[in-house]
């Protein structure tokens, strides 16, 4: 089974990261959290400390199924190694997902040009070349999925699950009393 990865940087939005991890793992996705900090412990924007599964430099991303970027801080846009991994993955039509402020990374890399996308209000200028759908909670266009923000994380995570494991999203949504 291919591995998917979610990236954590100090200041990340806890709801977006942790709910996405929970939903994808409930649905059977092989998902590891990856620290972009120098330690496994990463602290979210609201003071919740999380122990990531792996450090960025320890991971071979060449066979990744999906790369996921939670928002909450623009710091995720400062990690050069992450940007290189995203570009390499997207070049092979690998799936990439970002929510809230994080689609700015994809916009800055030119990955949203000509694609429909959404983001947290105010970050639209960073989605260079995107066809903005800012009223939608989640948008998938080809291999790129973008989400609007923390209150819409369930929609985002269930969309990712539906892309990774056919049929699992409906079952997880039912278990969570979302359907």
mmCIF file of the C-alpha atoms, coordinates in Angstrom:
data_MODEL
# 
_entry.id   MODEL 
# 
loop_
_atom_site.group_PDB 
_atom_site.id 
_atom_site.type_symbol 
_atom_site.label_atom_id 
_atom_site.label_alt_id 
_atom_site.label_comp_id 
_atom_site.label_asym_id 
_atom_site.label_entity_id 
_atom_site.label_seq_id 
_atom_site.pdbx_PDB_ins_code 
_atom_site.Cartn_x 
_atom_site.Cartn_y 
_atom_site.Cartn_z 
_atom_site.occupancy 
_atom_site.B_iso_or_equiv 
_atom_site.pdbx_formal_charge 
_atom_site.auth_seq_id 
_atom_site.auth_comp_id 
_atom_site.auth_asym_id 
_atom_site.auth_atom_id 
_atom_site.pdbx_PDB_model_num 
ATOM 1   C CA . UNK A 1 1   ? 0.000   0.000  0.000   1.00 0.00 ? 1   UNK A CA 1 
ATOM 2   C CA . UNK A 1 2   ? 1.293   3.436  -0.914  1.00 0.00 ? 2   UNK A CA 1 
ATOM 3   C CA . UNK A 1 3   ? 1.940   5.959  1.836   1.00 0.00 ? 3   UNK A CA 1 
ATOM 4   C CA . UNK A 1 4   ? 0.393   9.427  2.077   1.00 0.00 ? 4   UNK A CA 1 
ATOM 5   C CA . UNK A 1 5   ? 1.939   12.262 4.082   1.00 0.00 ? 5   UNK A CA 1 
ATOM 6   C CA . UNK A 1 6   ? 0.657   15.302 5.964   1.00 0.00 ? 6   UNK A CA 1 
ATOM 7   C CA . UNK A 1 7   ? 3.140   18.036 6.857   1.00 0.00 ? 7   UNK A CA 1 
ATOM 8   C CA . UNK A 1 8   ? 3.263   19.836 10.205  1.00 0.00 ? 8   UNK A CA 1 
ATOM 9   C CA . UNK A 1 9   ? 5.073   23.099 10.840  1.00 0.00 ? 9   UNK A CA 1 
ATOM 10  C CA . UNK A 1 10  ? 4.977   25.129 14.060  1.00 0.00 ? 10  UNK A CA 1 
ATOM 11  C CA . UNK A 1 11  ? 1.800   27.198 13.977  1.00 0.00 ? 11  UNK A CA 1 
ATOM 12  C CA . UNK A 1 12  ? -0.249  24.696 11.947  1.00 0.00 ? 12  UNK A CA 1 
ATOM 13  C CA . UNK A 1 13  ? -4.037  24.723 12.270  1.00 0.00 ? 13  UNK A CA 1 
ATOM 14  C CA . UNK A 1 14  ? -4.815  21.858 14.651  1.00 0.00 ? 14  UNK A CA 1 
ATOM 15  C CA . UNK A 1 15  ? -8.339  21.159 13.389  1.00 0.00 ? 15  UNK A CA 1 
ATOM 16  C CA . UNK A 1 16  ? -7.191  20.894 9.782   1.00 0.00 ? 16  UNK A CA 1 
ATOM 17  C CA . UNK A 1 17  ? -4.277  18.592 10.550  1.00 0.00 ? 17  UNK A CA 1 
ATOM 18  C CA . UNK A 1 18  ? -5.683  16.374 13.278  1.00 0.00 ? 18  UNK A CA 1 
ATOM 19  C CA . UNK A 1 19  ? -9.179  15.896 11.872  1.00 0.00 ? 19  UNK A CA 1 
ATOM 20  C CA . UNK A 1 20  ? -7.685  15.062 8.470   1.00 0.00 ? 20  UNK A CA 1 
ATOM 21  C CA . UNK A 1 21  ? -5.295  12.544 10.039  1.00 0.00 ? 21  UNK A CA 1 
ATOM 22  C CA . UNK A 1 22  ? -8.137  10.975 12.014  1.00 0.00 ? 22  UNK A CA 1 
ATOM 23  C CA . UNK A 1 23  ? -10.562 10.698 9.092   1.00 0.00 ? 23  UNK A CA 1 
ATOM 24  C CA . UNK A 1 24  ? -7.995  9.313  6.667   1.00 0.00 ? 24  UNK A CA 1 
ATOM 25  C CA . UNK A 1 25  ? -6.725  6.741  9.141   1.00 0.00 ? 25  UNK A CA 1 
ATOM 26  C CA . UNK A 1 26  ? -10.298 5.694  10.026  1.00 0.00 ? 26  UNK A CA 1 
ATOM 27  C CA . UNK A 1 27  ? -10.812 5.114  6.313   1.00 0.00 ? 27  UNK A CA 1 
ATOM 28  C CA . UNK A 1 28  ? -7.766  2.885  6.024   1.00 0.00 ? 28  UNK A CA 1 
ATOM 29  C CA . UNK A 1 29  ? -5.300  5.299  4.416   1.00 0.00 ? 29  UNK A CA 1 
ATOM 30  C CA . UNK A 1 30  ? -1.632  4.671  5.222   1.00 0.00 ? 30  UNK A CA 1 
ATOM 31  C CA . UNK A 1 31  ? -0.858  8.194  6.425   1.00 0.00 ? 31  UNK A CA 1 
ATOM 32  C CA . UNK A 1 32  ? 2.167   9.529  8.255   1.00 0.00 ? 32  UNK A CA 1 
ATOM 33  C CA . UNK A 1 33  ? 2.588   12.972 9.765   1.00 0.00 ? 33  UNK A CA 1 
ATOM 34  C CA . UNK A 1 34  ? 5.880   14.641 8.900   1.00 0.00 ? 34  UNK A CA 1 
ATOM 35  C CA . UNK A 1 35  ? 7.523   17.362 10.981  1.00 0.00 ? 35  UNK A CA 1 
ATOM 36  C CA . UNK A 1 36  ? 8.997   20.279 9.070   1.00 0.00 ? 36  UNK A CA 1 
ATOM 37  C CA . UNK A 1 37  ? 10.641  21.368 12.325  1.00 0.00 ? 37  UNK A CA 1 
ATOM 38  C CA . UNK A 1 38  ? 13.935  20.004 13.634  1.00 0.00 ? 38  UNK A CA 1 
ATOM 39  C CA . UNK A 1 39  ? 12.141  17.830 16.192  1.00 0.00 ? 39  UNK A CA 1 
ATOM 40  C CA . UNK A 1 40  ? 9.227   15.411 16.080  1.00 0.00 ? 40  UNK A CA 1 
ATOM 41  C CA . UNK A 1 41  ? 7.241   17.657 18.416  1.00 0.00 ? 41  UNK A CA 1 
ATOM 42  C CA . UNK A 1 42  ? 5.401   20.363 16.509  1.00 0.00 ? 42  UNK A CA 1 
ATOM 43  C CA . UNK A 1 43  ? 3.162   22.931 18.185  1.00 0.00 ? 43  UNK A CA 1 
ATOM 44  C CA . UNK A 1 44  ? -0.012  24.135 16.513  1.00 0.00 ? 44  UNK A CA 1 
ATOM 45  C CA . UNK A 1 45  ? -1.210  27.703 16.365  1.00 0.00 ? 45  UNK A CA 1 
ATOM 46  C CA . UNK A 1 46  ? -3.346  27.235 19.488  1.00 0.00 ? 46  UNK A CA 1 
ATOM 47  C CA . UNK A 1 47  ? -0.668  25.632 21.633  1.00 0.00 ? 47  UNK A CA 1 
ATOM 48  C CA . UNK A 1 48  ? -1.480  21.963 20.999  1.00 0.00 ? 48  UNK A CA 1 
ATOM 49  C CA . UNK A 1 49  ? 1.784   20.013 20.816  1.00 0.00 ? 49  UNK A CA 1 
ATOM 50  C CA . UNK A 1 50  ? 1.762   17.002 18.500  1.00 0.00 ? 50  UNK A CA 1 
ATOM 51  C CA . UNK A 1 51  ? 4.379   14.316 18.008  1.00 0.00 ? 51  UNK A CA 1 
ATOM 52  C CA . UNK A 1 52  ? 4.832   13.718 14.286  1.00 0.00 ? 52  UNK A CA 1 
ATOM 53  C CA . UNK A 1 53  ? 5.551   10.235 12.970  1.00 0.00 ? 53  UNK A CA 1 
ATOM 54  C CA . UNK A 1 54  ? 8.676   11.234 11.037  1.00 0.00 ? 54  UNK A CA 1 
ATOM 55  C CA . UNK A 1 55  ? 11.107  14.073 10.413  1.00 0.00 ? 55  UNK A CA 1 
ATOM 56  C CA . UNK A 1 56  ? 11.121  15.488 6.883   1.00 0.00 ? 56  UNK A CA 1 
ATOM 57  C CA . UNK A 1 57  ? 14.718  14.467 6.149   1.00 0.00 ? 57  UNK A CA 1 
ATOM 58  C CA . UNK A 1 58  ? 13.987  10.824 7.085   1.00 0.00 ? 58  UNK A CA 1 
ATOM 59  C CA . UNK A 1 59  ? 11.336  10.260 4.421   1.00 0.00 ? 59  UNK A CA 1 
ATOM 60  C CA . UNK A 1 60  ? 11.626  9.061  0.828   1.00 0.00 ? 60  UNK A CA 1 
ATOM 61  C CA . UNK A 1 61  ? 8.636   10.685 -0.871  1.00 0.00 ? 61  UNK A CA 1 
ATOM 62  C CA . UNK A 1 62  ? 9.238   9.134  -4.292  1.00 0.00 ? 62  UNK A CA 1 
ATOM 63  C CA . UNK A 1 63  ? 6.378   6.634  -3.968  1.00 0.00 ? 63  UNK A CA 1 
ATOM 64  C CA . UNK A 1 64  ? 3.928   8.888  -2.121  1.00 0.00 ? 64  UNK A CA 1 
ATOM 65  C CA . UNK A 1 65  ? 0.247   8.546  -2.904  1.00 0.00 ? 65  UNK A CA 1 
ATOM 66  C CA . UNK A 1 66  ? -0.788  12.001 -1.651  1.00 0.00 ? 66  UNK A CA 1 
ATOM 67  C CA . UNK A 1 67  ? 0.907   15.009 -0.033  1.00 0.00 ? 67  UNK A CA 1 
ATOM 68  C CA . UNK A 1 68  ? -1.296  17.079 2.305   1.00 0.00 ? 68  UNK A CA 1 
ATOM 69  C CA . UNK A 1 69  ? -0.678  20.591 3.627   1.00 0.00 ? 69  UNK A CA 1 
ATOM 70  C CA . UNK A 1 70  ? -2.789  21.941 6.493   1.00 0.00 ? 70  UNK A CA 1 
ATOM 71  C CA . UNK A 1 71  ? -2.942  25.705 6.899   1.00 0.00 ? 71  UNK A CA 1 
ATOM 72  C CA . UNK A 1 72  ? -2.823  27.962 9.898   1.00 0.00 ? 72  UNK A CA 1 
ATOM 73  C CA . UNK A 1 73  ? 0.479   29.657 9.154   1.00 0.00 ? 73  UNK A CA 1 
ATOM 74  C CA . UNK A 1 74  ? 2.454   30.927 6.199   1.00 0.00 ? 74  UNK A CA 1 
ATOM 75  C CA . UNK A 1 75  ? 5.518   29.143 7.622   1.00 0.00 ? 75  UNK A CA 1 
ATOM 76  C CA . UNK A 1 76  ? 4.657   26.107 5.508   1.00 0.00 ? 76  UNK A CA 1 
ATOM 77  C CA . UNK A 1 77  ? 5.533   28.270 2.495   1.00 0.00 ? 77  UNK A CA 1 
ATOM 78  C CA . UNK A 1 78  ? 9.091   28.755 3.801   1.00 0.00 ? 78  UNK A CA 1 
ATOM 79  C CA . UNK A 1 79  ? 10.296  25.128 3.615   1.00 0.00 ? 79  UNK A CA 1 
ATOM 80  C CA . UNK A 1 80  ? 12.352  24.760 0.418   1.00 0.00 ? 80  UNK A CA 1 
ATOM 81  C CA . UNK A 1 81  ? 12.641  20.978 0.679   1.00 0.00 ? 81  UNK A CA 1 
ATOM 82  C CA . UNK A 1 82  ? 8.866   20.621 0.895   1.00 0.00 ? 82  UNK A CA 1 
ATOM 83  C CA . UNK A 1 83  ? 8.429   22.739 -2.222  1.00 0.00 ? 83  UNK A CA 1 
ATOM 84  C CA . UNK A 1 84  ? 10.886  20.534 -4.130  1.00 0.00 ? 84  UNK A CA 1 
ATOM 85  C CA . UNK A 1 85  ? 9.020   17.400 -3.034  1.00 0.00 ? 85  UNK A CA 1 
ATOM 86  C CA . UNK A 1 86  ? 5.660   18.884 -4.048  1.00 0.00 ? 86  UNK A CA 1 
ATOM 87  C CA . UNK A 1 87  ? 6.942   19.887 -7.483  1.00 0.00 ? 87  UNK A CA 1 
ATOM 88  C CA . UNK A 1 88  ? 8.463   16.448 -8.109  1.00 0.00 ? 88  UNK A CA 1 
ATOM 89  C CA . UNK A 1 89  ? 5.292   14.695 -6.938  1.00 0.00 ? 89  UNK A CA 1 
ATOM 90  C CA . UNK A 1 90  ? 2.971   16.909 -8.989  1.00 0.00 ? 90  UNK A CA 1 
ATOM 91  C CA . UNK A 1 91  ? 5.167   16.429 -12.072 1.00 0.00 ? 91  UNK A CA 1 
ATOM 92  C CA . UNK A 1 92  ? 4.192   12.741 -12.032 1.00 0.00 ? 92  UNK A CA 1 
ATOM 93  C CA . UNK A 1 93  ? 0.489   13.637 -11.569 1.00 0.00 ? 93  UNK A CA 1 
ATOM 94  C CA . UNK A 1 94  ? 0.727   12.692 -7.892  1.00 0.00 ? 94  UNK A CA 1 
ATOM 95  C CA . UNK A 1 95  ? -2.092  13.981 -5.709  1.00 0.00 ? 95  UNK A CA 1 
ATOM 96  C CA . UNK A 1 96  ? -1.482  17.137 -3.666  1.00 0.00 ? 96  UNK A CA 1 
ATOM 97  C CA . UNK A 1 97  ? -3.956  18.692 -1.222  1.00 0.00 ? 97  UNK A CA 1 
ATOM 98  C CA . UNK A 1 98  ? -3.865  21.958 0.712   1.00 0.00 ? 98  UNK A CA 1 
ATOM 99  C CA . UNK A 1 99  ? -6.378  23.734 2.944   1.00 0.00 ? 99  UNK A CA 1 
ATOM 100 C CA . UNK A 1 100 ? -6.821  27.235 4.369   1.00 0.00 ? 100 UNK A CA 1 
ATOM 101 C CA . UNK A 1 101 ? -3.660  29.322 3.806   1.00 0.00 ? 101 UNK A CA 1 
ATOM 102 C CA . UNK A 1 102 ? -1.636  26.381 2.473   1.00 0.00 ? 102 UNK A CA 1 
ATOM 103 C CA . UNK A 1 103 ? -2.896  26.604 -1.143  1.00 0.00 ? 103 UNK A CA 1 
ATOM 104 C CA . UNK A 1 104 ? -0.585  29.637 -1.321  1.00 0.00 ? 104 UNK A CA 1 
ATOM 105 C CA . UNK A 1 105 ? 2.298   27.160 -1.550  1.00 0.00 ? 105 UNK A CA 1 
ATOM 106 C CA . UNK A 1 106 ? 0.738   25.528 -4.601  1.00 0.00 ? 106 UNK A CA 1 
ATOM 107 C CA . UNK A 1 107 ? -0.057  28.906 -6.155  1.00 0.00 ? 107 UNK A CA 1 
ATOM 108 C CA . UNK A 1 108 ? 3.516   30.086 -5.657  1.00 0.00 ? 108 UNK A CA 1 
ATOM 109 C CA . UNK A 1 109 ? 4.792   26.948 -7.376  1.00 0.00 ? 109 UNK A CA 1 
ATOM 110 C CA . UNK A 1 110 ? 2.528   27.526 -10.374 1.00 0.00 ? 110 UNK A CA 1 
ATOM 111 C CA . UNK A 1 111 ? 0.531   24.352 -9.716  1.00 0.00 ? 111 UNK A CA 1 
ATOM 112 C CA . UNK A 1 112 ? -2.830  26.134 -9.644  1.00 0.00 ? 112 UNK A CA 1 
ATOM 113 C CA . UNK A 1 113 ? -2.511  27.867 -13.015 1.00 0.00 ? 113 UNK A CA 1 
ATOM 114 C CA . UNK A 1 114 ? -5.653  27.084 -14.987 1.00 0.00 ? 114 UNK A CA 1 
ATOM 115 C CA . UNK A 1 115 ? -7.117  24.979 -12.173 1.00 0.00 ? 115 UNK A CA 1 
ATOM 116 C CA . UNK A 1 116 ? -10.164 25.588 -10.010 1.00 0.00 ? 116 UNK A CA 1 
ATOM 117 C CA . UNK A 1 117 ? -9.202  26.209 -6.376  1.00 0.00 ? 117 UNK A CA 1 
ATOM 118 C CA . UNK A 1 118 ? -10.360 27.628 -3.062  1.00 0.00 ? 118 UNK A CA 1 
ATOM 119 C CA . UNK A 1 119 ? -8.611  28.942 0.053   1.00 0.00 ? 119 UNK A CA 1 
ATOM 120 C CA . UNK A 1 120 ? -9.105  30.868 3.278   1.00 0.00 ? 120 UNK A CA 1 
ATOM 121 C CA . UNK A 1 121 ? -10.525 34.365 2.650   1.00 0.00 ? 121 UNK A CA 1 
ATOM 122 C CA . UNK A 1 122 ? -7.730  36.863 2.002   1.00 0.00 ? 122 UNK A CA 1 
ATOM 123 C CA . UNK A 1 123 ? -5.303  34.364 0.459   1.00 0.00 ? 123 UNK A CA 1 
ATOM 124 C CA . UNK A 1 124 ? -6.789  34.563 -3.039  1.00 0.00 ? 124 UNK A CA 1 
ATOM 125 C CA . UNK A 1 125 ? -3.942  36.764 -4.395  1.00 0.00 ? 125 UNK A CA 1 
ATOM 126 C CA . UNK A 1 126 ? -1.480  33.930 -3.678  1.00 0.00 ? 126 UNK A CA 1 
ATOM 127 C CA . UNK A 1 127 ? -3.355  31.431 -5.865  1.00 0.00 ? 127 UNK A CA 1 
ATOM 128 C CA . UNK A 1 128 ? -1.637  32.629 -9.033  1.00 0.00 ? 128 UNK A CA 1 
ATOM 129 C CA . UNK A 1 129 ? -3.490  31.700 -12.190 1.00 0.00 ? 129 UNK A CA 1 
ATOM 130 C CA . UNK A 1 130 ? -6.229  29.756 -10.401 1.00 0.00 ? 130 UNK A CA 1 
ATOM 131 C CA . UNK A 1 131 ? -9.889  29.865 -11.323 1.00 0.00 ? 131 UNK A CA 1 
ATOM 132 C CA . UNK A 1 132 ? -11.146 30.885 -7.890  1.00 0.00 ? 132 UNK A CA 1 
ATOM 133 C CA . UNK A 1 133 ? -14.116 29.106 -6.331  1.00 0.00 ? 133 UNK A CA 1 
ATOM 134 C CA . UNK A 1 134 ? -13.885 30.726 -2.935  1.00 0.00 ? 134 UNK A CA 1 
ATOM 135 C CA . UNK A 1 135 ? -17.431 29.923 -1.845  1.00 0.00 ? 135 UNK A CA 1 
ATOM 136 C CA . UNK A 1 136 ? -16.857 26.168 -2.182  1.00 0.00 ? 136 UNK A CA 1 
ATOM 137 C CA . UNK A 1 137 ? -15.643 24.229 0.841   1.00 0.00 ? 137 UNK A CA 1 
ATOM 138 C CA . UNK A 1 138 ? -13.416 21.904 -1.183  1.00 0.00 ? 138 UNK A CA 1 
ATOM 139 C CA . UNK A 1 139 ? -12.389 21.808 -4.828  1.00 0.00 ? 139 UNK A CA 1 
ATOM 140 C CA . UNK A 1 140 ? -10.647 18.997 -6.690  1.00 0.00 ? 140 UNK A CA 1 
ATOM 141 C CA . UNK A 1 141 ? -9.295  19.748 -10.143 1.00 0.00 ? 141 UNK A CA 1 
ATOM 142 C CA . UNK A 1 142 ? -7.182  16.957 -11.590 1.00 0.00 ? 142 UNK A CA 1 
ATOM 143 C CA . UNK A 1 143 ? -4.524  15.938 -9.094  1.00 0.00 ? 143 UNK A CA 1 
ATOM 144 C CA . UNK A 1 144 ? -4.948  19.049 -6.892  1.00 0.00 ? 144 UNK A CA 1 
ATOM 145 C CA . UNK A 1 145 ? -7.448  19.408 -4.035  1.00 0.00 ? 145 UNK A CA 1 
ATOM 146 C CA . UNK A 1 146 ? -7.878  22.634 -2.089  1.00 0.00 ? 146 UNK A CA 1 
ATOM 147 C CA . UNK A 1 147 ? -10.006 23.394 0.956   1.00 0.00 ? 147 UNK A CA 1 
ATOM 148 C CA . UNK A 1 148 ? -11.336 26.620 2.370   1.00 0.00 ? 148 UNK A CA 1 
ATOM 149 C CA . UNK A 1 149 ? -10.637 26.479 6.117   1.00 0.00 ? 149 UNK A CA 1 
ATOM 150 C CA . UNK A 1 150 ? -10.921 24.913 9.563   1.00 0.00 ? 150 UNK A CA 1 
ATOM 151 C CA . UNK A 1 151 ? -14.707 24.737 9.842   1.00 0.00 ? 151 UNK A CA 1 
ATOM 152 C CA . UNK A 1 152 ? -14.824 22.836 6.560   1.00 0.00 ? 152 UNK A CA 1 
ATOM 153 C CA . UNK A 1 153 ? -12.137 20.287 7.400   1.00 0.00 ? 153 UNK A CA 1 
ATOM 154 C CA . UNK A 1 154 ? -14.576 17.355 7.464   1.00 0.00 ? 154 UNK A CA 1 
ATOM 155 C CA . UNK A 1 155 ? -15.557 18.118 3.852   1.00 0.00 ? 155 UNK A CA 1 
ATOM 156 C CA . UNK A 1 156 ? -11.885 18.390 2.893   1.00 0.00 ? 156 UNK A CA 1 
ATOM 157 C CA . UNK A 1 157 ? -10.799 15.186 4.631   1.00 0.00 ? 157 UNK A CA 1 
ATOM 158 C CA . UNK A 1 158 ? -13.747 13.177 3.312   1.00 0.00 ? 158 UNK A CA 1 
ATOM 159 C CA . UNK A 1 159 ? -12.967 14.368 -0.220  1.00 0.00 ? 159 UNK A CA 1 
ATOM 160 C CA . UNK A 1 160 ? -9.363  13.205 0.208   1.00 0.00 ? 160 UNK A CA 1 
ATOM 161 C CA . UNK A 1 161 ? -10.576 9.869  1.548   1.00 0.00 ? 161 UNK A CA 1 
ATOM 162 C CA . UNK A 1 162 ? -12.908 9.431  -1.424  1.00 0.00 ? 162 UNK A CA 1 
ATOM 163 C CA . UNK A 1 163 ? -9.956  10.030 -3.755  1.00 0.00 ? 163 UNK A CA 1 
ATOM 164 C CA . UNK A 1 164 ? -7.704  7.559  -1.940  1.00 0.00 ? 164 UNK A CA 1 
ATOM 165 C CA . UNK A 1 165 ? -10.082 4.736  -0.929  1.00 0.00 ? 165 UNK A CA 1 
ATOM 166 C CA . UNK A 1 166 ? -13.167 4.155  -3.023  1.00 0.00 ? 166 UNK A CA 1 
ATOM 167 C CA . UNK A 1 167 ? -16.276 3.812  -0.886  1.00 0.00 ? 167 UNK A CA 1 
ATOM 168 C CA . UNK A 1 168 ? -14.573 4.566  2.430   1.00 0.00 ? 168 UNK A CA 1 
ATOM 169 C CA . UNK A 1 169 ? -15.714 8.194  2.717   1.00 0.00 ? 169 UNK A CA 1 
ATOM 170 C CA . UNK A 1 170 ? -19.412 7.336  2.960   1.00 0.00 ? 170 UNK A CA 1 
ATOM 171 C CA . UNK A 1 171 ? -18.760 4.758  5.675   1.00 0.00 ? 171 UNK A CA 1 
ATOM 172 C CA . UNK A 1 172 ? -16.533 7.096  7.730   1.00 0.00 ? 172 UNK A CA 1 
ATOM 173 C CA . UNK A 1 173 ? -19.045 9.944  7.346   1.00 0.00 ? 173 UNK A CA 1 
ATOM 174 C CA . UNK A 1 174 ? -21.783 7.608  8.588   1.00 0.00 ? 174 UNK A CA 1 
ATOM 175 C CA . UNK A 1 175 ? -19.670 6.515  11.586  1.00 0.00 ? 175 UNK A CA 1 
ATOM 176 C CA . UNK A 1 176 ? -19.036 10.164 12.457  1.00 0.00 ? 176 UNK A CA 1 
ATOM 177 C CA . UNK A 1 177 ? -22.783 10.923 12.173  1.00 0.00 ? 177 UNK A CA 1 
ATOM 178 C CA . UNK A 1 178 ? -22.157 13.297 9.288   1.00 0.00 ? 178 UNK A CA 1 
ATOM 179 C CA . UNK A 1 179 ? -24.622 11.372 7.092   1.00 0.00 ? 179 UNK A CA 1 
# 
